[in-house]
Amino acid sequence: MLSVDMKSKVDMANPASCQLFGQKLDRLRNHTAAQLINGFNFLRWLESEPQDSHNEHVVINGQNFLMEITPVYLQDENDQHVLTGAVVMLRSTIRMGRQLQNVAAQDVSAFSQIVAVSPKMKHVVEQAQKLAMLSAPLLITGDTGTGKDLFAYACHQASPRASIGRTLPGAELCVYTGRCGRE
């Protein structure tokens, strides 16, 4: 992570950035972001007074990174928001790929409790695995005793909300009749 001023000169850098560029912080401060990261016009981006973050693929020392540059606004004495620089976050695409593989491996295990024999049921499980990643409510219907609670739990575990405890998703289950809780 780097912090740059309005001239794209490095203000601050975390140890990982110092290691990536092979320099100590005091030496990095003598560089602009453009000298360290090729292929992106930092000055033009800063001069455009951006409101939102910008993501771009960059190559540094032969390694692929996802660069996220976020504008930093501070209030001046007149309570006006003034752009003062940006924070540059660099994420290794190789490392991101490994993290995604680990997450995917954990997500699939949530569905291992569901036994699907028929092709139709296997298709339902595959669809549930895909839909679980959406940030939208899922309606799970079926007869009593068909395992709706297992599907709800597996979908929850495979979702971005998996860090919420096990009891809360059960409290949020509501059936069509209007009753809330586990059926």
N, C-alpha and C positions, 0 to 999 in steps of 0.2 A: 504494500500500500504506500502510495506517495501522496503528499500534499503539495500543490503547486500554487504559486501566486498568479496575478493577472498577466505576467509576462511569461508564464509557464515555467518559471524557475522553481526548482525543488526547494520547499521549505522544510518538510519533514519526510522521513522514510522509516518504515519499520525494519527490523533486522532481516526479514525474508527478502525485502527489496534490496537492501545493502548486499546481501549474499548473491542475489540474482545478477546484479550489475557488477559484482566483484569490487565494491568500493565501500569505504566507511562513510558515515553520514556527512561528516565535514567535507569530504570530496564530492559527494553527490550534490550537495548544496551549490556547487559551482557549475552545475549543469542545468539545462532546460530539459523538460520532458521530451521535447522533439529530438534532442541529442541522444537520449537514452532509448526512445521508442520510435522507430521509423514507421512511416506510412500513415500518420495521422497529424493533421494540422491543428495543434493545440491552440495556437494564438487565434486563428480564425474562429475556432469553436468558442473560445472565451469572449472574443469581441462580439459574437452574435448574441451575447447575454442569454444563454440557454436557461430554460426553466426546468427541464427534465434531464435525467441521466441519459447517457449515450453508451451503447454497447458496440464493440467492434473487435474483430479478430486481428491480432497482431502477432508478429514473430519476433522473439527476442533471443539472441544467441542460439538460433536454430530451433528453438522450442516454441510451440503454439500456445498462445494465451488468449483468453477472453478478457478484454479490457473493458471495464465499466468506469466511465468518467462522470462524476456527479458534481454539479455546481454548488458552491458554498456561498450563501448569502448571509450577510449580517446587517443588523439595523444600525443606521447612523443616528446622529443626534436629532434629526428631524423625523425619526421613526420611519424612514424610507429603507427598503431593502436594497442593499448594494452588493453586487457580485464582487467577491474578494479573492476568488480563486476556485480551485477544484480539488477533489479527492479522486485519485486514480487507483482503482482496485484491479490487480492482475491475478487471474485464476488460470492455473495450468489446465489445459484441456485434457491432458493425460490423467491428472489427478481427479478432475471432475468426472471423467469416464469411470475411473475405479470406484469413486463414491456412488455413482449411479448404479453400477453393477452390484455393489453391496446393498444398496437400498432395494433394488429389484429382487435380490435373493431373499431379503427379509420379507418383502411384500408377498412373494409367492408362497412362503411358508404359512401365511395366514389362511390360505385356501387349502392347505394340505389336509385339514380336518373334514373337508367335504369330499365324499366319495361319489364320483360320477362314473357310471358304467355305460349308459346309453349315449349315443352321439349327440342327441338333443340336450341332455344334461351337461355333457362336456362343453357344448357350445354356450350354455347358460353360464357355466363357471368362467369360461374365457371372457365372455361379455362383462361379467361382474368384475373381473380383474381389471379390465380396461376402464369401466365406469367408476370404479373406486377412486381413481386418481383425479376425477373431476371435483371442482368445488361447487357442487350442486347437490341438492337433496336427492336421494334415491327412494323410490317407492317399491317395496318388496311385498308382493302379494302371494298368497298360496293357502292351501288348506291347513287346518290345525295339525301339527306334528310333522310338517314337511321340512323343517330345518331353516325357517326364515331367520331365526335368531343366529344360527351359525353363519348364514350369509351376511347378516348385518354386522356381526363381529368381524368376519373376514374382510368385508369391505372397509370397515373402520380401521382395522390394523394396516390395510394396504393404502390408506389415504394419508394426505398430509396432516390430518388431525390425529394421527395414531398416538401422539404423546399425551392426549387426554386419557384419563384413567378408564379402566374397563367398566366401571359402574355407570359412568355418565352416559355412554351411548344407549344403554338399556333404559335409562330414565327418559331418553328422548324418543323412544319408539312409541308411535301412536298408531293404532289400528283404525280402520275405516269407521268402525262403530263410534269412535270418539274416545274410547278408553285409552289411557296412556299407560305404558309399562310393557312388560313382556307378556305375550299372549299365551 
